[in-house]
Amino acid sequence: MAQSPPALPLFPFAAIAGQAGLRTALLLAAIDPRIGGVLVQGPRGTAKSTGARALAELLPDAPFVTLPLGATREHVVGTLDLQAALSMSELRFAPGLLARAHGGVLYVDEINLLPDALVDVLLDAAASGVNVIERDGISHSHAARFVLVGTMNPEEGMLRPQLLDRMGLCVHLSNVGDVALRQSIVRARLAFDANPAAFRAQHADEQQRLADRLGEARRRLAAEGELPWSDAVLQSAGELCVAAQVDGMRGDIVLLRAARAYAAWSNAPEVLPEHVHAVAEWALVHRRKAGAASRGVSSASPPSSSASPEHARESSARDQPSAQDDWGHMPPQPVGVARSETASRWMREPPRPGESLAKKA
């Protein structure tokens, strides 16, 4: 039997620099997968895939599963085991990618190019933690609790609004504009490529601290009676969602779950309104209506990508009327009008039946 090639060393999560917002959003989704995953938008080379791959290493025995763009529904959810059906005349379930990703990270690059039907399946399983299959003579369900991380370049198209709303958190990344920080990032990457083992050993202690802190946050979140919240927390979430003019209640629920995960990560005894405001931008940026207010939204881990110049331009664009609201509208413009002698004659004396306008002229 041919042996599988050895796994390539991963760039450590602790060494990712320049994208604090990405790091925190991924950690929150790992603390509570019910948040619904993270959609990472940004140009090429902004650590989107690096962050997703590195996150799985912080979780105990967590698989990292990549969903290819050419995957079929059967490949994702599972299907009938044809070999067992043909050889033993038995109906058996052949697990798909969702089963393989249980307990780990499911990564979808260019999720905006994935068929909508598959995105629906992924979001259903990410939100419920269960994969249900009813087809090919099979009625089966299994646990599918994973951290969904989807990346995309907005220049290549967007998700439909219905699907975009079902993504838990959204992080907008931008290119690093600070020269010193760019140099630091490049040095780190070159050092890793030159000697991965030494580079990983250099960050091993910080990696272990992050893994321990993540594990403790997950434990506290799952413990009954931990991290209570008051009516003030609910009011803060409601006010932010109303100001953002979000549709439905999904934004409120995701915002509260993210705030509780952030309180667990911060080792706070309870969830406070400040935790809600800290994570609000990631929970609402992709749900906010054009022109809606974004007051009261802060960043959980400055410097966050949400405070980048690119994000400032996007926020400014959102404050303007949507192009879809007045598509094709232009104010009245004065134009020159030429008098038509033919039309004038027709108005004075309309042509008789059978007589053409040209003959009348």
Secondary structure, 3 states (H helix, E strand, C coil): CCCCCCCCCCCCHHHCCCCHHHHHHHHHHHHCHHHCCEEEECCCCCCHHHHHHHHHHHCCCCCEEECCCCCCHHHHHCEECHHHHHHHCCCCEECCHHHHCCCCEEEEECHHHCCHHHHHHHHHHHHHCEEEEEECCEEEEEECCCEEEEEECHHHCCCCHHHHHHCCEEEECCCCCCHHHHHHHHHHHHHHHHCHHHHHHHCHHHHHHHHHHHHHHHHHHHCCCCCCECHHHHHHHHHHHHHHCCCCCHHHHHHHHHHHHHHHHCCCCCECHHHHHHHHHHHHCCCCCCCCCCCCCCCCCCCCHHHCHHHHHHHHHHCCCCCCCCCCCCCCCCCCCCCCHHHHHHHHCCCCCCCCHHHHC
